[in-house]
C-alpha cells in the first residue's frame, strides 16, 4: 500500500501510522501489538488510530487544535520552528481523526495519562518535536551535519564531553542532571512511562529498529546473561537488545573493514598498542579458564570503538565513506556511553536514556546497513 499524500510505499506495522517520507498520517494499520496488550480495549471504530490509548488520542486531538491555529499565532521562538508543513498538516489530521472517535472512558482528566507536565502547550510541542525527530530519522542521512544540529537542540551538545562523572552511573537523578547540563530538552521525556513509549512508537522513533534481526546475523557470542535479563527492569531489557545489536554489528564492521586493508592481523597496525595489550590480556585470562577461543575484537570495550574508527588512517581508508561526518559520529557515541555503562551493570535506566538509545542506535545501524558485506 502507499501513502495517500505522497505515494510512498509502507508496511503494515504500528509505525506506519505516520508516513516515513512526508510525515502524514496514513491508513488502517493493525492494532497495537503485544507491547501494549495490557491497555484497556477500545470499542471498534474504523480509524487510522484504531487501538491507540485514549490518552494519546486526547493529546493528538489537542495537537490538531493547536496546529490549526498556528497560522494565526504571533511568531514566537518555538521547538516547532523549521518543522515542515507536512508535519503540521499531519498534526491537523490527527486532531480531526481523534476528535471523531468515541472514547470508552468517562470522567477522564484533561490529560488522562498523556503528560506529567501541567503545561498543555509544552506537552503538545514535545509531541510535535518527537514527530519531527522520527520523520527525520527515516528521511535524512544519519550523520548529515544539519540533522546533527537539529538533534543537538533536543538531545544536547556533546561535542566537548571528554570525561563522565562516576556518580551518573549510580544515580539516575545525577545522570538526568548531567543530560540537562548538556542541553537535553526534558519536555520530550516528561510523560508517564506508558505514554512515553506509545509516543515513541507512533512517531516512528522506536519501532523501525529490530535488534533481533541484527543479533541473528551475528555469531551470538558475548550476549547478556539470562540472569542479567531476568532481574533487569523492562527498560533495561529493551536497552540490552538495542545496544547488543549495535555492539555485535560495530565489532563485525571494524573487523571486516580493517582486515580487508591489512589482513588477519590488522589489529597490529590499526589498533593503539595500549588498547591491543588490554585485549590480549583479557583473552589470555579467558584461555587460562578454558573459555573457547574468540577473535581479539571480541575483547574490545564499548569505549574502544570510536577511537579505532576515528584514528586518522582508519577513518580515511575505511570509515569515512560509511559515517561521512566525524563530529556527528563522535557525538552519537558520546550520548551512548553513560546509558550503555548503566544498562550493562544493572542500573535503572531513565526515559532520557531510552531516547538516546533509540535515536543514536538507529542512526548508527542505518549508516552501517549501507555496507553490503555487513
N, C-alpha and C positions, 0 to 999 in steps of 0.2 A: 504494500500500500504506500501511498505518497501523501505528503503534507498538502492540504488543500490551498495553502497560501503560496508556498514557493515551489512545490512539486518535488521536494527532496524525498527519497525513499526512507522508510523507517521500519524497525522491527517491533513486534508486539511485546512490550515489556513496560514495566512501571515508568521508566524514564521517558518513554515516548509520549507521555502527557505533553511534553514540550518538544517541539521540533529542534533538532540539533543545529540546523542550518540557519533558520530565521527567528527562532525563539517563540514562534506562535504555538498556541495550544492546538493539538490535533486529536483525531477522533478515536474513541471506543477502545482504549487499551483494556487489558484484563484487570480484574480486581487486584488490589494489593495482595501480594503472596504471603507466605507463612511468616515473613518478617513482622507482619502486623496482625497475626492471627488472633492476638488477644484483644484487639479492638472490638467494641460492640458492632453488631451487624446493622447496616443501614437498610431501610426499605428500598426495594428495587426501583430505581428511577433512571431511565436511559440518559446517560450523560458521559462526556469525556472524563468527568471527575468521579465517576461511579466508584464507590468503595473507599474514598478518602475520608478521613475522620471529620466530624463536624467542626472541630476547632480550626483545622486547616482551611476548610471551605469558608468558614467565617472570616479568616484572615484574607483569603483570596477575594471574597466579596468586598471587604474593606479596601483592598488594594485596587480593585476595579473602580470603586467610587473615587478614591484618591487620584488614580491615574486619569479618570475622566475630567477631573478638574484642573489637571496640570497646565493645560494651555492658558488658563485664565489666572493662574497663580503668579504673583510677583516673582521675579528672578532672585533667588537666594542660593548661596552655596549649599550643595546637597550631595549626598552619595549617589544620586541619580544623574549628576552632571556627566554628559558624554555617553549615556546609555542610548542605544539605537531606538528609533521609532518603533521597530518591530517588537521590542520588549515591552514598551509602553502599550502597544496595541494588544499584546498578549495579556497584560495586566487588566486592560479593559474587558477583554473577552472572558477572562477568568471571573471578573466581577459579575458580568452578565450571566454566565453559566451558573455560578454558585448561587446567585440571587434567585434563580428559578427552581432550586432544589428545596425540597421539604426535609427538614431535619427531624429525626425521631426523638430528639432530646429537648424536653421542656425545662424552662427555668434556668437555662444555661447563662453563665455570667457573660459579660460583654466580650471578654477574650476567650472564654472557655479555657482550653489548655494551651492557647496559642502562645502567649508570651508571658514571661515573668516581669517584663518591664511594664510600669504603669503608663508609659508614654506610647499611645497607639501609633502616632506618626513614626516614632523611632522604630517600632516593630515592623511597620509596613515598609519603611525604607530598607530595613535589613532584609526583608523577604525579597524585595526587588533587586538588591545588590547580590544576594545569593543567586538569583536567576541570571544576572549578568555574568557572574563568575562561571556558573555552569555552562552557559551558552558559549563563552569564550574558550572554555576547556575543550569543546568539541569542534570549534571552528577556527582556532588560531594556532599557529605553530607553537609548540610548548615552551620554547625558550626565546620567543620573539621579545626583543627589548621593550616594545610598547606594552605587551601583555605583562611582562615582569614589573613594569612601572605601575600598571593598574593593580596588580596583586599587592604591591608594596603599600599602596594606600589602604588596603584592608587587612593584610597579614603582617604588616610591619616591615621596617627596614632592617635587614640582617646583614648588610654589606660590611659593617665594621665589627661584627661579633667574632671575637677571636678565642675567648675563653668562656666557659659556662660555670656559674656558681654551683657548688656541690649541693647546696640546700634545695635547689629546684628539683632535684631528682627524688627527694624525700617528701617534700611539702607541696601539694598541689596549689595551695594559695600563693606560695612563693613563686611557683612556676607561672601562674597566671599573671602575677605582678610583673615578672620578667618579660612576659609577652606584651603586656600593656606598655611597658617602658620602651619596647621596640616599635610600638605604634599599632598593635593589634586593635582592630575595630571590634570591641566586645559586643556591640549590638548584634553582630552576626551570630553569636552563640548564646545570647541571653534569652533562651527559651527552655521550656521543660524538656526533659530527655526525649519523650515520645515525639513531641512536635519537632524538635530539632532534627531528629533522624528522618522523620517524614519529609521535612522541608528539603533536606539534602538529597533525598531520592527524587522528589518531584522536580527540583531544579536541575537535576542531571549531574550534580557534583559527585554523588556516591555510586550510583548503580551501574555505570558503564565499566568500572573496573571489576574484573572477575578473577581474583587471585588464584582460585583453584585451577584455572586454565594454565596460569604461569607455573604453578607448582608441578602440574602434570608433565610439563616439558623439561623439568629439572631432574637430577638424579636422586632427589628425595633425601639427601643427607643433611645433617645439621638442623633438623626440624625441631620446633619446640617440643618438650616432653609432654606426655599425656598428663602427668601430674600438674605441670605448669598451667595447662589449659583448663583442667578441671577446677582449679582453685581461683582462676582469674575472673574478674568481673567481665560482663558481656562486652563492654567497650574494649577491654584489653584483648579479648579473643579476636575481635574484628581487626584490631591493630596487628596482632600476630599474623593474621592472614595477609594483610596488605604489605607489611614490612618484610615478611618472609618471602613473598612472591618477588618483591623488588630485589631483596638481597641475593636470592638464587640467580636472578637474571643479570644483575650487575657483575657478579663474580664470573658468570659464564661469558658475558660480553668482554670483560677485561682479558680473560684467558685467551679467547678466540682471536681478538684483535691483535694482541701483543705477540702471541705465538705465530701468527701469520707474518709478522715482521722479523722475528728473531728465533723462531724455532721453539722446541720443547723447553729449553732452559731460558726462556725470555726474561724471567724474573731476575736473572743475574745482571741484565743490562737495563731493565725497565723499572726496578723497584729500589728504593733507597736502602743502602746497606743495613741500617739500623732496623728498619721495618722487616727486611728479609731475615735478619738474625732472630727477631721475635717469632716469626713464623716457623723457622727451623727449630727453635727451642720448644715450641708447643707441639710440633709434630714429633720430635724426639721423645717428649714426655708421653704422648699417646702410644707410641710404639713400645715403650717400656711396659705399658699396661695392657698390651695386647690389642690395642684398637686397630681395626683394619686400616690399611693404607689409603690416604686421601691426597689429592693434589695439594700443593702448598697454598694455592689461593683459598682453600677451604679454611685456612687458619688466619685469614685476614679479619681484622676488626671492622666494624661499621665505619669508623673514622679513618680507615686506611684508603677507602675507595676514592674519595675526592683528591687526596694528594697524588695518587697514581695517575688519575685521569688528567689533572691539570699540570702535571710535570711537563715542561716545555716540549721535549721531544715526543712524548706520548700524545700530548694534545695536538701538536702539529701533524703528526704522521698517522694518528689513529682516531682520535675522538672529536676533533673539531667538526668533521663532516656529520657527526651524529648529533652532538649537543649544540653546535653552532655558536652560542654566545656564552663564553666562560663566566662572566659575572652573574648571569642569570642562573647558571648551573650551580655556582658556589652558594648562592642564596638559598636555592632549593634544598641542597644538602644540609645547610646550617639549620634550617627550620625543622629538619627531621631529627637532628641529634638529640635534643632534650627528651622528646617523647619516645624515641627508639630505646634509649637507655632506661627510661622509666618503664616502658612496656615489658622489656625483656627481663626486668628484675622485679616483676610482680607488683609494681607501683600502680596505684589507681590513676587512670587517665581522665582528663577533663575534656569538655566539649571542644575547647580550643585545640587540644591535641588531635582530636578526630578530624577537625577541619584541616589541619596541616597534613595529616596522613592522606586524606582523600585527594586533596588538591595536588600535593607535591609528588606522591607516588603516581598519580595519573599522568602528570607531566613527564616524569622520568620514563615510565613504561611506554608512553606514546612515542617518545623520541627513540627508544631502543627497539621498538617493534618495526621501525623503518629499515632496520638492518636485517636482510632476509635470512642470514645464516644463524640468527639468534632466535 
